[in-house]
Amino acid sequence: MTISNLKLSKIVGKGYEDFWNCKKRYRVLKGGKASKKSATTALNMIFRLMKYEESNLLVVRQVMNTHRDSTFAQLKWTQEKLGVTHLWSNTVSPLEMTYIPTGQKILFRGFDDVLKLASTTVSKGYLNFVWIEEAFEIAKEEDFLKLDLSVPRGKVHSSVFKQTTITFNPWSETHWLKKRFFDDTPENCDTFSTNYLTNEFLDKTDFDVFENMKRNNPKKYRVAGLGDWGISEGLVYEDFEIGVVSIAEKDSLNWKNFFGLDYGYSNDPTAFIAFKVNPLSKQIYIFDEFYKKKMLNCDIADEIKRRGYAKERIRADCAEPKSNDDLRRLGISRIVPSVKGRDSVLNGIATINEYRIIVNPKCVNTIKELSTYVYDTRKNENGLMMPKDSDNHLCDALRYAFYDVRFFKPDVKQTTENIYEKTFKGGWDV
């Protein structure tokens, strides 16, 4: 069985014909959730490699270890969907795919090691196709340029062509992707925008999710639903950016680590956040997170231990004392309940807003929450604007843990000089 025997239109569906057939140097696709953009791209890539014998593919995300449950899984699904699984060898160590009849490769890399990424090569044919998935995670245009100058590179046989495909959710209109590819689109580039309305494979329950989002969070619906560019109006935390903080040894005593945990299970994710604070320079650096549904308390404890935080003081939601007791019994001995009271939410937000927030690019769920955490149009009984109580689990965990910052008193005689890579100002505004 070959792909040519299949009716691709039945598998791919509508809305992507121009994207599928585009052969320009850059093919840039922004879209909302459930818009088929990743699934269609994966289908297109498997189809192309089996069609163009000398071609190979490099798949890139910001963090290497996010591939296995995203792009790698998506490409495996594609092989099954096309009925060609028996023609592919898929390994996780190293993480790669090989088309058995010809030896063509699909390689996976991360922007967290840009130099290694730029030196990627193949032994057979050309590394002529690149797919950058979730490109909004790539905070620095300079990293993209390093890759773009290296892969794909050089002349290729006339039977193949070179192309970089970029797919992402458009969380921020200030991101470099908009200026580079959409504001003044180069001649060697085609741009595309899609949303869930082009996905005929969704059922009524799927559409109901978006209709509910449209009613209750129109700003999020504009981005996650319709695939439009995000805006900054009404954000709870406006002063945040994406970057990596490097702390000088002489400044290390001015920084302290803090940890927060918000419980979830079926409908909401469990959200854990790790961050550093410098009260003198008024900076918060969020450097780690985990964010997952259906985590039992033993799973939470195991994940905290795996990340090396078992002995740290962790502020967790006081509404679940039984879970806090469970975690102590499971070895997370320094977990303490959050402190809540009258106007504690607004007071906590006001205190955090005195700081500039810098988020490590790997903390993608924190970035998304900060991008969509907005004030409600309704006011509370005191006439104050309250934030919407949705998609704010990591923001809640941040606020729980920030309570302890008031007790941290660094030596004011220490210098407050520190160096950080300012990668893009303004954050992923929605």
Summary of the structure (lengths in Angstrom):
residues: 430
radius of gyration: 23.1
end to end distance: 46.2
largest distance: 74.0
contacts: 1387
relative contact order: 0.14
helix: 36%
strand: 25%
